[in-house]
Amino acid sequence: MGEAENVTVHVMGEMTFTFMIVKKLKELGIKCIASTTERKTSYNSDGTKLSEFSFVKFREY
């Protein structure tokens, strides 16, 4: 059993960087995950928007 089997990396961010780092990590046998959220949006009486994000789950690349 290699050390990479016990490693998980949470990867989020700019799409090109994310693609490349996930590709490299997976080549090394390292599991990569992304977090998913649910957005709830409401509008205040003054017209400003309020967005609330709630964690849903982790998704493997």
PDB file of N, H, CA, C and O in Angstrom:
ATOM      1  N   MET A   1       0.853  -1.191   0.000  1.00  0.00           N
ATOM      2  CA  MET A   1       0.000   0.000   0.000  1.00  0.00           C
ATOM      3  C   MET A   1       0.891   1.245   0.000  1.00  0.00           C
ATOM      4  O   MET A   1       1.702   1.432   0.907  1.00  0.00           O
ATOM      5  N   GLY A   2       0.735   2.104  -1.035  1.00  0.00           N
ATOM      6  H   GLY A   2       0.076   1.952  -1.771  1.00  0.00           H
ATOM      7  CA  GLY A   2       1.532   3.311  -1.136  1.00  0.00           C
ATOM      8  C   GLY A   2       0.961   4.449  -0.301  1.00  0.00           C
ATOM      9  O   GLY A   2      -0.212   4.436   0.071  1.00  0.00           O
ATOM     10  N   GLU A   3       1.801   5.426  -0.015  1.00  0.00           N
ATOM     11  H   GLU A   3       2.754   5.437  -0.317  1.00  0.00           H
ATOM     12  CA  GLU A   3       1.361   6.568   0.783  1.00  0.00           C
ATOM     13  C   GLU A   3       0.252   7.363   0.104  1.00  0.00           C
ATOM     14  O   GLU A   3      -0.607   7.924   0.785  1.00  0.00           O
ATOM     15  N   ALA A   4       0.254   7.420  -1.227  1.00  0.00           N
ATOM     16  H   ALA A   4       0.952   6.963  -1.780  1.00  0.00           H
ATOM     17  CA  ALA A   4      -0.746   8.200  -1.957  1.00  0.00           C
ATOM     18  C   ALA A   4      -2.157   7.670  -1.731  1.00  0.00           C
ATOM     19  O   ALA A   4      -3.125   8.415  -1.886  1.00  0.00           O
ATOM     20  N   GLU A   5      -2.289   6.411  -1.371  1.00  0.00           N
ATOM     21  H   GLU A   5      -1.503   5.806  -1.245  1.00  0.00           H
ATOM     22  CA  GLU A   5      -3.609   5.825  -1.146  1.00  0.00           C
ATOM     23  C   GLU A   5      -4.300   6.418   0.073  1.00  0.00           C
ATOM     24  O   GLU A   5      -5.519   6.309   0.205  1.00  0.00           O
ATOM     25  N   ASN A   6      -3.543   7.042   0.962  1.00  0.00           N
ATOM     26  H   ASN A   6      -2.552   7.131   0.855  1.00  0.00           H
ATOM     27  CA  ASN A   6      -4.100   7.624   2.182  1.00  0.00           C
ATOM     28  C   ASN A   6      -4.249   9.134   2.090  1.00  0.00           C
ATOM     29  O   ASN A   6      -4.507   9.790   3.099  1.00  0.00           O
ATOM     30  N   VAL A   7      -4.090   9.694   0.899  1.00  0.00           N
ATOM     31  H   VAL A   7      -3.880   9.161   0.080  1.00  0.00           H
ATOM     32  CA  VAL A   7      -4.124  11.142   0.731  1.00  0.00           C
ATOM     33  C   VAL A   7      -5.322  11.539  -0.114  1.00  0.00           C
ATOM     34  O   VAL A   7      -5.609  10.921  -1.140  1.00  0.00           O
ATOM     35  N   THR A   8      -6.016  12.576   0.330  1.00  0.00           N
ATOM     36  H   THR A   8      -5.784  13.077   1.163  1.00  0.00           H
ATOM     37  CA  THR A   8      -7.088  13.181  -0.456  1.00  0.00           C
ATOM     38  C   THR A   8      -6.838  14.681  -0.487  1.00  0.00           C
ATOM     39  O   THR A   8      -6.550  15.283   0.548  1.00  0.00           O
ATOM     40  N   VAL A   9      -6.946  15.290  -1.666  1.00  0.00           N
ATOM     41  H   VAL A   9      -7.180  14.801  -2.507  1.00  0.00           H
ATOM     42  CA  VAL A   9      -6.703  16.724  -1.821  1.00  0.00           C
ATOM     43  C   VAL A   9      -7.994  17.397  -2.275  1.00  0.00           C
ATOM     44  O   VAL A   9      -8.627  16.968  -3.240  1.00  0.00           O
ATOM     45  N   HIS A  10      -8.373  18.458  -1.565  1.00  0.00           N
ATOM     46  H   HIS A  10      -7.859  18.806  -0.781  1.00  0.00           H
ATOM     47  CA  HIS A  10      -9.541  19.263  -1.913  1.00  0.00           C
ATOM     48  C   HIS A  10      -9.062  20.333  -2.892  1.00  0.00           C
ATOM     49  O   HIS A  10      -8.272  21.202  -2.521  1.00  0.00           O
ATOM     50  N   VAL A  11      -9.537  20.275  -4.146  1.00  0.00           N
ATOM     51  H   VAL A  11     -10.178  19.569  -4.447  1.00  0.00           H
ATOM     52  CA  VAL A  11      -9.062  21.180  -5.191  1.00  0.00           C
ATOM     53  C   VAL A  11     -10.230  22.019  -5.714  1.00  0.00           C
ATOM     54  O   VAL A  11     -11.250  21.483  -6.149  1.00  0.00           O
ATOM     55  N   MET A  12     -10.062  23.332  -5.665  1.00  0.00           N
ATOM     56  H   MET A  12      -9.234  23.766  -5.312  1.00  0.00           H
ATOM     57  CA  MET A  12     -11.056  24.268  -6.184  1.00  0.00           C
ATOM     58  C   MET A  12     -10.300  25.467  -6.748  1.00  0.00           C
ATOM     59  O   MET A  12      -9.182  25.760  -6.323  1.00  0.00           O
ATOM     60  N   GLY A  13     -10.908  26.151  -7.697  1.00  0.00           N
ATOM     61  H   GLY A  13     -11.816  25.913  -8.042  1.00  0.00           H
ATOM     62  CA  GLY A  13     -10.283  27.376  -8.167  1.00  0.00           C
ATOM     63  C   GLY A  13     -10.371  27.570  -9.658  1.00  0.00           C
ATOM     64  O   GLY A  13     -11.267  27.044 -10.319  1.00  0.00           O
ATOM     65  N   GLU A  14      -9.436  28.326 -10.177  1.00  0.00           N
ATOM     66  H   GLU A  14      -8.708  28.753  -9.640  1.00  0.00           H
ATOM     67  CA  GLU A  14      -9.380  28.681 -11.594  1.00  0.00           C
ATOM     68  C   GLU A  14      -9.346  27.403 -12.426  1.00  0.00           C
ATOM     69  O   GLU A  14      -8.577  26.489 -12.127  1.00  0.00           O
ATOM     70  N   MET A  15     -10.157  27.334 -13.447  1.00  0.00           N
ATOM     71  H   MET A  15     -10.781  28.076 -13.690  1.00  0.00           H
ATOM     72  CA  MET A  15     -10.409  26.086 -14.173  1.00  0.00           C
ATOM     73  C   MET A  15      -9.160  25.453 -14.787  1.00  0.00           C
ATOM     74  O   MET A  15      -8.985  24.240 -14.676  1.00  0.00           O
ATOM     75  N   THR A  16      -8.303  26.216 -15.420  1.00  0.00           N
ATOM     76  H   THR A  16      -8.445  27.202 -15.511  1.00  0.00           H
ATOM     77  CA  THR A  16      -7.117  25.659 -16.069  1.00  0.00           C
ATOM     78  C   THR A  16      -6.158  25.084 -15.031  1.00  0.00           C
ATOM     79  O   THR A  16      -5.626  23.988 -15.208  1.00  0.00           O
ATOM     80  N   PHE A  17      -5.941  25.830 -13.948  1.00  0.00           N
ATOM     81  H   PHE A  17      -6.373  26.720 -13.804  1.00  0.00           H
ATOM     82  CA  PHE A  17      -5.080  25.343 -12.871  1.00  0.00           C
ATOM     83  C   PHE A  17      -5.660  24.075 -12.256  1.00  0.00           C
ATOM     84  O   PHE A  17      -4.944  23.097 -12.042  1.00  0.00           O
ATOM     85  N   THR A  18      -6.963  24.094 -11.973  1.00  0.00           N
ATOM     86  H   THR A  18      -7.545  24.889 -12.147  1.00  0.00           H
ATOM     87  CA  THR A  18      -7.624  22.939 -11.360  1.00  0.00           C
ATOM     88  C   THR A  18      -7.469  21.707 -12.238  1.00  0.00           C
ATOM     89  O   THR A  18      -7.140  20.631 -11.740  1.00  0.00           O
ATOM     90  N   PHE A  19      -7.700  21.849 -13.533  1.00  0.00           N
ATOM     91  H   PHE A  19      -7.968  22.723 -13.939  1.00  0.00           H
ATOM     92  CA  PHE A  19      -7.570  20.718 -14.455  1.00  0.00           C
ATOM     93  C   PHE A  19      -6.171  20.122 -14.398  1.00  0.00           C
ATOM     94  O   PHE A  19      -6.013  18.905 -14.295  1.00  0.00           O
ATOM     95  N   MET A  20      -5.166  20.974 -14.464  1.00  0.00           N
ATOM     96  H   MET A  20      -5.294  21.962 -14.547  1.00  0.00           H
ATOM     97  CA  MET A  20      -3.783  20.491 -14.503  1.00  0.00           C
ATOM     98  C   MET A  20      -3.360  19.847 -13.183  1.00  0.00           C
ATOM     99  O   MET A  20      -2.711  18.801 -13.192  1.00  0.00           O
ATOM    100  N   ILE A  21      -3.715  20.454 -12.048  1.00  0.00           N
ATOM    101  H   ILE A  21      -4.242  21.304 -12.041  1.00  0.00           H
ATOM    102  CA  ILE A  21      -3.283  19.902 -10.767  1.00  0.00           C
ATOM    103  C   ILE A  21      -4.009  18.586 -10.483  1.00  0.00           C
ATOM    104  O   ILE A  21      -3.402  17.659  -9.947  1.00  0.00           O
ATOM    105  N   VAL A  22      -5.292  18.485 -10.831  1.00  0.00           N
ATOM    106  H   VAL A  22      -5.785  19.238 -11.267  1.00  0.00           H
ATOM    107  CA  VAL A  22      -6.022  17.236 -10.638  1.00  0.00           C
ATOM    108  C   VAL A  22      -5.422  16.141 -11.516  1.00  0.00           C
ATOM    109  O   VAL A  22      -5.261  15.006 -11.068  1.00  0.00           O
ATOM    110  N   LYS A  23      -5.094  16.472 -12.754  1.00  0.00           N
ATOM    111  H   LYS A  23      -5.226  17.394 -13.118  1.00  0.00           H
ATOM    112  CA  LYS A  23      -4.481  15.495 -13.671  1.00  0.00           C
ATOM    113  C   LYS A  23      -3.178  14.960 -13.091  1.00  0.00           C
ATOM    114  O   LYS A  23      -2.953  13.750 -13.077  1.00  0.00           O
ATOM    115  N   LYS A  24      -2.318  15.859 -12.611  1.00  0.00           N
ATOM    116  H   LYS A  24      -2.501  16.842 -12.622  1.00  0.00           H
ATOM    117  CA  LYS A  24      -1.020  15.456 -12.052  1.00  0.00           C
ATOM    118  C   LYS A  24      -1.198  14.625 -10.788  1.00  0.00           C
ATOM    119  O   LYS A  24      -0.533  13.603 -10.619  1.00  0.00           O
ATOM    120  N   LEU A  25      -2.093  15.056  -9.899  1.00  0.00           N
ATOM    121  H   LEU A  25      -2.633  15.886 -10.036  1.00  0.00           H
ATOM    122  CA  LEU A  25      -2.291  14.322  -8.642  1.00  0.00           C
ATOM    123  C   LEU A  25      -2.863  12.933  -8.895  1.00  0.00           C
ATOM    124  O   LEU A  25      -2.449  11.966  -8.255  1.00  0.00           O
ATOM    125  N   LYS A  26      -3.811  12.827  -9.822  1.00  0.00           N
ATOM    126  H   LYS A  26      -4.147  13.612 -10.341  1.00  0.00           H
ATOM    127  CA  LYS A  26      -4.401  11.519 -10.125  1.00  0.00           C
ATOM    128  C   LYS A  26      -3.362  10.576 -10.739  1.00  0.00           C
ATOM    129  O   LYS A  26      -3.400   9.371 -10.492  1.00  0.00           O
ATOM    130  N   GLU A  27      -2.437  11.114 -11.535  1.00  0.00           N
ATOM    131  H   GLU A  27      -2.406  12.093 -11.736  1.00  0.00           H
ATOM    132  CA  GLU A  27      -1.356  10.296 -12.085  1.00  0.00           C
ATOM    133  C   GLU A  27      -0.500   9.700 -10.969  1.00  0.00           C
ATOM    134  O   GLU A  27       0.090   8.632 -11.134  1.00  0.00           O
ATOM    135  N   LEU A  28      -0.435  10.394  -9.836  1.00  0.00           N
ATOM    136  H   LEU A  28      -0.914  11.261  -9.701  1.00  0.00           H
ATOM    137  CA  LEU A  28       0.323   9.919  -8.680  1.00  0.00           C
ATOM    138  C   LEU A  28      -0.523   9.023  -7.767  1.00  0.00           C
ATOM    139  O   LEU A  28      -0.046   8.549  -6.736  1.00  0.00           O
ATOM    140  N   GLY A  29      -1.772   8.798  -8.155  1.00  0.00           N
ATOM    141  H   GLY A  29      -2.159   9.182  -8.993  1.00  0.00           H
ATOM    142  CA  GLY A  29      -2.649   7.954  -7.354  1.00  0.00           C
ATOM    143  C   GLY A  29      -3.311   8.663  -6.197  1.00  0.00           C
ATOM    144  O   GLY A  29      -3.792   8.019  -5.265  1.00  0.00           O
ATOM    145  N   ILE A  30      -3.341   9.997  -6.247  1.00  0.00           N
ATOM    146  H   ILE A  30      -2.950  10.519  -7.004  1.00  0.00           H
ATOM    147  CA  ILE A  30      -3.916  10.790  -5.163  1.00  0.00           C
ATOM    148  C   ILE A  30      -5.357  11.160  -5.500  1.00  0.00           C
ATOM    149  O   ILE A  30      -5.635  11.708  -6.567  1.00  0.00           O
ATOM    150  N   LYS A  31      -6.257  10.861  -4.591  1.00  0.00           N
ATOM    151  H   LYS A  31      -6.032  10.416  -3.724  1.00  0.00           H
ATOM    152  CA  LYS A  31      -7.683  11.161  -4.755  1.00  0.00           C
ATOM    153  C   LYS A  31      -7.905  12.671  -4.647  1.00  0.00           C
ATOM    154  O   LYS A  31      -7.377  13.318  -3.743  1.00  0.00           O
ATOM    155  N   CYS A  32      -8.688  13.225  -5.572  1.00  0.00           N
ATOM    156  H   CYS A  32      -9.117  12.699  -6.307  1.00  0.00           H
ATOM    157  CA  CYS A  32      -9.001  14.648  -5.576  1.00  0.00           C
ATOM    158  C   CYS A  32     -10.510  14.836  -5.465  1.00  0.00           C
ATOM    159  O   CYS A  32     -11.285  14.131  -6.111  1.00  0.00           O
ATOM    160  N   ILE A  33     -10.912  15.790  -4.642  1.00  0.00           N
ATOM    161  H   ILE A  33     -10.283  16.363  -4.117  1.00  0.00           H
ATOM    162  CA  ILE A  33     -12.331  16.067  -4.448  1.00  0.00           C
ATOM    163  C   ILE A  33     -12.609  17.556  -4.590  1.00  0.00           C
ATOM    164  O   ILE A  33     -11.714  18.388  -4.442  1.00  0.00           O
ATOM    165  N   ALA A  34     -13.865  17.875  -4.880  1.00  0.00           N
ATOM    166  H   ALA A  34     -14.592  17.199  -5.000  1.00  0.00           H
ATOM    167  CA  ALA A  34     -14.353  19.252  -4.904  1.00  0.00           C
ATOM    168  C   ALA A  34     -15.548  19.320  -3.971  1.00  0.00           C
ATOM    169  O   ALA A  34     -16.269  18.335  -3.810  1.00  0.00           O
ATOM    170  N   SER A  35     -15.762  20.464  -3.360  1.00  0.00           N
ATOM    171  H   SER A  35     -15.176  21.264  -3.490  1.00  0.00           H
ATOM    172  CA  SER A  35     -16.938  20.638  -2.510  1.00  0.00           C
ATOM    173  C   SER A  35     -18.060  21.244  -3.342  1.00  0.00           C
ATOM    174  O   SER A  35     -17.821  22.074  -4.219  1.00  0.00           O
ATOM    175  N   THR A  36     -19.276  20.822  -3.057  1.00  0.00           N
ATOM    176  H   THR A  36     -19.470  20.147  -2.345  1.00  0.00           H
ATOM    177  CA  THR A  36     -20.432  21.388  -3.745  1.00  0.00           C
ATOM    178  C   THR A  36     -21.282  22.142  -2.729  1.00  0.00           C
ATOM    179  O   THR A  36     -21.330  21.787  -1.551  1.00  0.00           O
ATOM    180  N   THR A  37     -21.945  23.178  -3.203  1.00  0.00           N
ATOM    181  H   THR A  37     -21.906  23.466  -4.160  1.00  0.00           H
ATOM    182  CA  THR A  37     -22.770  24.009  -2.329  1.00  0.00           C
ATOM    183  C   THR A  37     -24.125  24.260  -2.969  1.00  0.00           C
ATOM    184  O   THR A  37     -24.323  24.058  -4.168  1.00  0.00           O
ATOM    185  N   GLU A  38     -25.033  24.699  -2.146  1.00  0.00           N
ATOM    186  H   GLU A  38     -24.872  24.863  -1.173  1.00  0.00           H
ATOM    187  CA  GLU A  38     -26.347  25.144  -2.621  1.00  0.00           C
ATOM    188  C   GLU A  38     -26.434  26.627  -2.314  1.00  0.00           C
ATOM    189  O   GLU A  38     -26.133  27.059  -1.202  1.00  0.00           O
ATOM    190  N   ARG A  39     -26.851  27.410  -3.311  1.00  0.00           N
ATOM    191  H   ARG A  39     -27.096  27.059  -4.215  1.00  0.00           H
ATOM    192  CA  ARG A  39     -26.955  28.862  -3.113  1.00  0.00           C
ATOM    193  C   ARG A  39     -28.411  29.259  -2.954  1.00  0.00           C
ATOM    194  O   ARG A  39     -29.264  28.887  -3.759  1.00  0.00           O
ATOM    195  N   LYS A  40     -28.681  30.021  -1.903  1.00  0.00           N
ATOM    196  H   LYS A  40     -27.988  30.324  -1.249  1.00  0.00           H
ATOM    197  CA  LYS A  40     -30.011  30.596  -1.689  1.00  0.00           C
ATOM    198  C   LYS A  40     -29.862  32.114  -1.791  1.00  0.00           C
ATOM    199  O   LYS A  40     -29.079  32.722  -1.062  1.00  0.00           O
ATOM    200  N   THR A  41     -30.617  32.709  -2.699  1.00  0.00           N
ATOM    201  H   THR A  41     -31.253  32.215  -3.291  1.00  0.00           H
ATOM    202  CA  THR A  41     -30.512  34.139  -2.942  1.00  0.00           C
ATOM    203  C   THR A  41     -31.800  34.832  -2.540  1.00  0.00           C
ATOM    204  O   THR A  41     -32.898  34.354  -2.827  1.00  0.00           O
ATOM    205  N   SER A  42     -31.649  35.966  -1.870  1.00  0.00           N
ATOM    206  H   SER A  42     -30.757  36.355  -1.637  1.00  0.00           H
ATOM    207  CA  SER A  42     -32.810  36.790  -1.525  1.00  0.00           C
ATOM    208  C   SER A  42     -32.442  38.246  -1.775  1.00  0.00           C
ATOM    209  O   SER A  42     -31.267  38.598  -1.874  1.00  0.00           O
ATOM    210  N   TYR A  43     -33.460  39.077  -1.874  1.00  0.00           N
ATOM    211  H   TYR A  43     -34.415  38.791  -1.794  1.00  0.00           H
ATOM    212  CA  TYR A  43     -33.252  40.501  -2.118  1.00  0.00           C
ATOM    213  C   TYR A  43     -33.796  41.294  -0.948  1.00  0.00           C
ATOM    214  O   TYR A  43     -34.914  41.058  -0.490  1.00  0.00           O
ATOM    215  N   ASN A  44     -33.002  42.235  -0.469  1.00  0.00           N
ATOM    216  H   ASN A  44     -32.094  42.427  -0.842  1.00  0.00           H
ATOM    217  CA  ASN A  44     -33.413  43.105   0.625  1.00  0.00           C
ATOM    218  C   ASN A  44     -34.304  44.225   0.098  1.00  0.00           C
ATOM    219  O   ASN A  44     -34.351  44.480  -1.106  1.00  0.00           O
ATOM    220  N   SER A  45     -34.996  44.880   0.997  1.00  0.00           N
ATOM    221  H   SER A  45     -34.957  44.674   1.974  1.00  0.00           H
ATOM    222  CA  SER A  45     -35.922  45.951   0.604  1.00  0.00           C
ATOM    223  C   SER A  45     -35.220  47.110  -0.096  1.00  0.00           C
ATOM    224  O   SER A  45     -35.847  47.846  -0.858  1.00  0.00           O
ATOM    225  N   ASP A  46     -33.909  47.277   0.160  1.00  0.00           N
ATOM    226  H   ASP A  46     -33.399  46.679   0.779  1.00  0.00           H
ATOM    227  CA  ASP A  46     -33.167  48.360  -0.505  1.00  0.00           C
ATOM    228  C   ASP A  46     -32.607  47.933  -1.867  1.00  0.00           C
ATOM    229  O   ASP A  46     -31.889  48.695  -2.514  1.00  0.00           O
ATOM    230  N   GLY A  47     -32.941  46.704  -2.298  1.00  0.00           N
ATOM    231  H   GLY A  47     -33.524  46.084  -1.773  1.00  0.00           H
ATOM    232  CA  GLY A  47     -32.511  46.224  -3.608  1.00  0.00           C
ATOM    233  C   GLY A  47     -31.213  45.447  -3.610  1.00  0.00           C
ATOM    234  O   GLY A  47     -30.830  44.888  -4.637  1.00  0.00           O
ATOM    235  N   THR A  48     -30.527  45.402  -2.477  1.00  0.00           N
ATOM    236  H   THR A  48     -30.838  45.856  -1.642  1.00  0.00           H
ATOM    237  CA  THR A  48     -29.287  44.623  -2.432  1.00  0.00           C
ATOM    238  C   THR A  48     -29.606  43.135  -2.387  1.00  0.00           C
ATOM    239  O   THR A  48     -30.642  42.710  -1.875  1.00  0.00           O
ATOM    240  N   LYS A  49     -28.684  42.363  -2.940  1.00  0.00           N
ATOM    241  H   LYS A  49     -27.843  42.708  -3.357  1.00  0.00           H
ATOM    242  CA  LYS A  49     -28.872  40.918  -3.020  1.00  0.00           C
ATOM    243  C   LYS A  49     -28.061  40.232  -1.930  1.00  0.00           C
ATOM    244  O   LYS A  49     -26.919  40.607  -1.661  1.00  0.00           O
ATOM    245  N   LEU A  50     -28.657  39.235  -1.312  1.00  0.00           N
ATOM    246  H   LEU A  50     -29.584  38.931  -1.531  1.00  0.00           H
ATOM    247  CA  LEU A  50     -27.990  38.444  -0.296  1.00  0.00           C
ATOM    248  C   LEU A  50     -27.917  37.003  -0.781  1.00  0.00           C
ATOM    249  O   LEU A  50     -28.945  36.385  -1.057  1.00  0.00           O
ATOM    250  N   SER A  51     -26.692  36.460  -0.887  1.00  0.00           N
ATOM    251  H   SER A  51     -25.857  36.962  -0.662  1.00  0.00           H
ATOM    252  CA  SER A  51     -26.504  35.067  -1.304  1.00  0.00           C
ATOM    253  C   SER A  51     -25.934  34.290  -0.135  1.00  0.00           C
ATOM    254  O   SER A  51     -24.948  34.703   0.477  1.00  0.00           O
ATOM    255  N   GLU A  52     -26.562  33.156   0.176  1.00  0.00           N
ATOM    256  H   GLU A  52     -27.363  32.821  -0.321  1.00  0.00           H
ATOM    257  CA  GLU A  52     -26.109  32.290   1.259  1.00  0.00           C
ATOM    258  C   GLU A  52     -25.749  30.940   0.657  1.00  0.00           C
ATOM    259  O   GLU A  52     -26.546  30.343  -0.066  1.00  0.00           O
ATOM    260  N   PHE A  53     -24.545  30.462   0.960  1.00  0.00           N
ATOM    261  H   PHE A  53     -23.898  30.948   1.547  1.00  0.00           H
ATOM    262  CA  PHE A  53     -24.076  29.188   0.431  1.00  0.00           C
ATOM    263  C   PHE A  53     -24.028  28.164   1.556  1.00  0.00           C
ATOM    264  O   PHE A  53     -23.505  28.437   2.636  1.00  0.00           O
ATOM    265  N   SER A  54     -24.579  26.984   1.292  1.00  0.00           N
ATOM    266  H   SER A  54     -25.004  26.763   0.415  1.00  0.00           H
ATOM    267  CA  SER A  54     -24.572  25.900   2.270  1.00  0.00           C
ATOM    268  C   SER A  54     -23.874  24.687   1.659  1.00  0.00           C
ATOM    269  O   SER A  54     -24.140  24.315   0.516  1.00  0.00           O
ATOM    270  N   PHE A  55     -22.983  24.081   2.430  1.00  0.00           N
ATOM    271  H   PHE A  55     -22.767  24.383   3.359  1.00  0.00           H
ATOM    272  CA  PHE A  55     -22.269  22.894   1.970  1.00  0.00           C
ATOM    273  C   PHE A  55     -23.267  21.773   1.704  1.00  0.00           C
ATOM    274  O   PHE A  55     -24.197  21.569   2.485  1.00  0.00           O
ATOM    275  N   VAL A  56     -23.073  21.032   0.578  1.00  0.00           N
ATOM    276  H   VAL A  56     -22.318  21.198  -0.056  1.00  0.00           H
ATOM    277  CA  VAL A  56     -23.920  19.896   0.236  1.00  0.00           C
ATOM    278  C   VAL A  56     -23.151  18.585   0.389  1.00  0.00           C
ATOM    279  O   VAL A  56     -23.538  17.716   1.170  1.00  0.00           O
ATOM    280  N   LYS A  57     -22.051  18.453  -0.370  1.00  0.00           N
ATOM    281  H   LYS A  57     -21.736  19.160  -1.004  1.00  0.00           H
ATOM    282  CA  LYS A  57     -21.259  17.220  -0.296  1.00  0.00           C
ATOM    283  C   LYS A  57     -19.940  17.416  -1.021  1.00  0.00           C
ATOM    284  O   LYS A  57     -19.728  18.417  -1.705  1.00  0.00           O
ATOM    285  N   PHE A  58     -19.051  16.431  -0.855  1.00  0.00           N
ATOM    286  H   PHE A  58     -19.223  15.617  -0.300  1.00  0.00           H
ATOM    287  CA  PHE A  58     -17.811  16.388  -1.627  1.00  0.00           C
ATOM    288  C   PHE A  58     -18.057  15.509  -2.844  1.00  0.00           C
ATOM    289  O   PHE A  58     -18.777  14.514  -2.761  1.00  0.00           O
ATOM    290  N   ARG A  59     -17.457  15.878  -3.978  1.00  0.00           N
ATOM    291  H   ARG A  59     -16.873  16.686  -4.046  1.00  0.00           H
ATOM    292  CA  ARG A  59     -17.573  15.116  -5.211  1.00  0.00           C
ATOM    293  C   ARG A  59     -16.159  14.801  -5.704  1.00  0.00           C
ATOM    294  O   ARG A  59     -15.299  15.679  -5.767  1.00  0.00           O
ATOM    295  N   GLU A  60     -15.936  13.534  -6.049  1.00  0.00           N
ATOM    296  H   GLU A  60     -16.635  12.821  -5.997  1.00  0.00           H
ATOM    297  CA  GLU A  60     -14.616  13.141  -6.523  1.00  0.00           C
ATOM    298  C   GLU A  60     -14.445  13.500  -7.998  1.00  0.00           C
ATOM    299  O   GLU A  60     -15.368  13.347  -8.798  1.00  0.00           O
ATOM    300  N   TYR A  61     -13.244  13.984  -8.346  1.00  0.00           N
ATOM    301  H   TYR A  61     -12.494  14.109  -7.696  1.00  0.00           H
ATOM    302  CA  TYR A  61     -12.927  14.261  -9.747  1.00  0.00           C
ATOM    303  C   TYR A  61     -12.715  12.962 -10.479  1.00  0.00           C
ATOM    304  O   TYR A  61     -12.437  12.968 -11.678  1.00  0.00           O
TER     305      TYR A  61
END
